[in-house]
Amino acid sequence: MIKKIMHFKEKALYILVGFWNTVFGYTLYFLLYTFFYQNIHYVILLIITNVFSITNAYISYKVFVFKTRGNFIIEYLRFYLIYGANFLLNLLLLPLLVESFHIEPRISQAMILLGLTLFSYTGHKYFSFHKNMTNGN
């Protein structure tokens, strides 16, 4: 019973922290696009946003959700692999929605972020912060 409660708590915390990370990343993208879209391509703005967002997300998930004490560098690299896959999907989907379906970049990005949440949770739980892969925490 306790194990089920802890599993539910972890998922609830993941959603809560994920909400924060989404707000952080989307707000950063929204602001960068709003102020720099005339001079910088929207995909370049996405790349800039991701560098900051991934680091923010790693710290948030490590501290508040998975609470691991594993090797910081190894976890961070694994975390980047999961978000790297997310980012590649994002790089494919954003131009598709913008160029092919003519959906404004800020709206397209919001739609994509919602779709990548399940993939990232699974990847982080079983790869980035997996206890057997991070020195047995």
C-alpha positions as CSV (number, residue, x, y, z in Angstrom):
1,M,0.0,0.0,0.0
2,I,2.8,2.4,0.9
3,K,4.6,1.6,-2.3
4,K,1.4,2.5,-4.3
5,I,1.1,5.8,-2.5
6,M,4.7,6.6,-3.1
7,H,4.3,5.8,-6.8
8,F,1.3,8.0,-7.0
9,K,3.1,10.8,-5.1
10,E,6.0,10.6,-7.5
11,K,3.7,10.9,-10.5
12,A,1.8,13.8,-8.9
13,L,5.1,15.5,-8.2
14,Y,6.3,14.8,-11.7
15,I,3.2,16.5,-13.1
16,L,3.5,19.4,-10.8
17,V,7.2,19.9,-11.5
18,G,6.5,19.3,-15.2
19,F,3.9,22.0,-15.1
20,W,6.6,24.4,-13.7
21,N,9.1,23.3,-16.3
22,T,6.6,23.7,-19.1
23,V,5.6,27.2,-17.8
24,F,9.3,28.1,-17.5
25,G,10.2,26.8,-21.0
26,Y,7.2,28.1,-22.8
27,T,7.4,31.5,-21.2
28,L,11.0,31.8,-22.1
29,Y,10.2,30.7,-25.8
30,F,7.2,33.1,-25.9
31,L,9.3,36.0,-24.7
32,L,12.3,35.3,-26.9
33,Y,10.0,34.9,-29.9
34,T,8.0,38.0,-29.1
35,F,11.1,40.2,-28.8
36,F,13.4,38.6,-31.4
37,Y,11.3,37.0,-34.1
38,Q,12.1,39.7,-36.6
39,N,15.9,39.0,-36.3
40,I,16.2,35.4,-35.2
41,H,14.5,32.4,-36.8
42,Y,11.9,30.7,-34.5
43,V,13.8,27.4,-34.6
44,I,17.0,29.1,-33.3
45,L,14.9,30.6,-30.5
46,L,13.7,27.1,-29.7
47,I,17.4,25.9,-29.4
48,I,18.2,28.7,-27.1
49,T,15.2,28.0,-25.0
50,N,16.0,24.3,-24.7
51,V,19.5,24.9,-23.3
52,F,18.0,26.8,-20.3
53,S,14.9,24.7,-20.0
54,I,16.7,21.3,-19.9
55,T,19.0,22.5,-17.1
56,N,16.1,23.9,-15.1
57,A,14.1,20.7,-15.6
58,Y,17.0,18.4,-14.6
59,I,17.5,20.3,-11.3
60,S,13.8,20.3,-10.6
61,Y,13.2,16.6,-11.2
62,K,16.4,15.5,-9.4
63,V,15.6,17.6,-6.3
64,F,11.8,17.4,-6.1
65,V,10.7,14.2,-7.9
66,F,13.2,11.4,-8.1
67,K,15.4,12.6,-5.2
68,T,18.4,10.7,-6.4
69,R,22.0,11.0,-5.1
70,G,23.6,9.4,-8.1
71,N,26.4,10.7,-10.1
72,F,25.4,14.2,-11.2
73,I,27.3,14.1,-14.5
74,I,26.0,10.7,-15.5
75,E,22.4,11.6,-14.6
76,Y,22.6,14.9,-16.4
77,L,23.9,13.3,-19.6
78,R,21.2,10.6,-19.4
79,F,18.7,13.4,-18.8
80,Y,20.0,15.3,-21.9
81,L,19.6,12.1,-24.0
82,I,15.9,11.9,-23.1
83,Y,15.4,15.6,-23.7
84,G,17.5,15.4,-26.8
85,A,15.1,12.9,-28.2
86,N,12.2,15.2,-27.2
87,F,14.0,18.1,-28.8
88,L,14.5,16.2,-32.1
89,L,10.8,15.4,-32.1
90,N,10.1,19.1,-31.3
91,L,12.4,20.2,-34.2
92,L,10.5,18.0,-36.6
93,L,7.1,18.8,-35.4
94,L,7.4,22.6,-35.0
95,P,8.2,23.4,-38.6
96,L,5.6,20.8,-39.7
97,L,2.9,22.6,-37.8
98,V,4.1,26.1,-38.7
99,E,4.9,25.5,-42.4
100,S,2.5,22.8,-43.4
101,F,-0.5,23.6,-41.2
102,H,0.1,27.3,-40.8
103,I,-0.3,27.2,-37.1
104,E,1.4,30.2,-35.4
105,P,4.7,29.1,-33.7
106,R,3.7,30.0,-30.1
107,I,0.5,27.9,-30.5
108,S,2.3,25.1,-32.2
109,Q,4.9,24.9,-29.5
110,A,2.2,24.7,-26.8
111,M,0.6,21.8,-28.6
112,I,3.9,19.9,-29.0
113,L,4.9,20.4,-25.3
114,L,1.7,18.6,-24.2
115,G,2.4,15.7,-26.5
116,L,5.9,15.0,-25.2
117,T,5.2,14.7,-21.5
118,L,4.5,11.0,-21.3
119,F,7.6,10.1,-23.2
120,S,9.8,12.2,-21.0
121,Y,8.3,10.8,-17.7
122,T,9.0,7.3,-18.8
123,G,12.5,8.1,-20.0
124,H,13.5,9.9,-16.9
125,K,12.0,7.4,-14.5
126,Y,13.5,4.3,-16.2
127,F,16.7,5.8,-17.6
128,S,17.8,9.2,-16.4
129,F,17.1,8.7,-12.7
130,H,16.8,4.9,-12.6
131,K,18.2,3.8,-9.2
132,N,20.1,0.8,-10.6
133,M,21.8,3.0,-13.2
134,T,22.9,5.8,-10.8
135,N,25.1,3.9,-8.4
136,G,22.3,2.1,-6.5
137,N,20.5,5.0,-4.8
